[in-house]
Amino acid sequence: MTYFAVDTGTTNTTVWLMKDDRILRESKHPVGVRQTSIRGDRELLESTLRGTLRSLSRRAPSPPRFVLAAGMLTSQLGLLEVPHVLAPAGVGKLAENVRMKSFARVSPLPFFLVPGVRIGRAPCELSEVAHSDVIRGEETEIVGFQANAQPRTHGAPWLLLHVGSHSKAIEVDARGRIVRSASTLSGEALYVLRTQTILASRLRDLRSQELQKSFFESGVRCSQRYGLSRALFMTRLLEGNSRYGQRELYSFLLGALLASDLRAFRSLGFLAPRRI
């Protein structure tokens, strides 16, 4: 059977042309729900999906039957908000809550929308916010990983560390269910710091994401010792040294941000050693 799989995130949208469980073609675009939030409409997201589905359809060995979609496409900033399922949640609970919907502005094909996972009650209360979280998209990656994992990984709890627009630590139990998670805004913060602050003159047009190890480690240490905000300004101070290029500045900045992420994950017990 031929069909499409779609993953829309905060920053990017990826569309795969599928034949059963094989990827035939892939198309990725720098369009996500960030633009929906900023623009106040879904026009760019819809037009990107419409054009991509049409283009890939022309290359399909047989007419695609449907679109399977996950990620932020199922949020209030996407095509249709599908309510999160409450953790603990495994593949069974996710499958039971898939929604079918048509979007005539995008494609005549039916869309099957995979829900995300919520940790904690909705709406979130101030007293519970530290241990609350939401996931959209990573749950499908976890299901896919488990379906293709080596036998020795089955039946043991594990942790996914996912770096992206929203970095996440996601705990999966021995039954393959998502039981809890924590998210940060570090990826979006990195983008804003590079493009919308005083650092933009050197970091807006990033030529490479290759890291300089000593600067990355210094960013980590400075963030841990002096706090994130001070470490961010240290990037500005280093910018004044003509011997330091974009690679060094980016490495320091990223190290400072990721140190803050690791501190959050450790404080919530995600990275604590435990006996299995």
ABEGO torsion letter per residue (X at the ends): XBBBBBBBBAABBBBBBBBEABBABBBBBBBBAAAAAAAGBAAAAAAAAAAAAAAAAAABABBBABBBBBEAAABAABABBBBBBBOBBBAAAAAAABBBBBBAAABABBBBBBBBBBBEBOBBBAAAAAABBBBBGAAAAAAAAAAABBAAABGBBBBBBBBBABBBBBBBBAAGBBABBBBBAAAAAAAAAAAABAAAAAAABBABABBBAAAAAAAAAAAAAAEAAAAAAAAAAAAABAABBAAAAAAAAAAAAAAAAAAAAAAAGAABBBBX
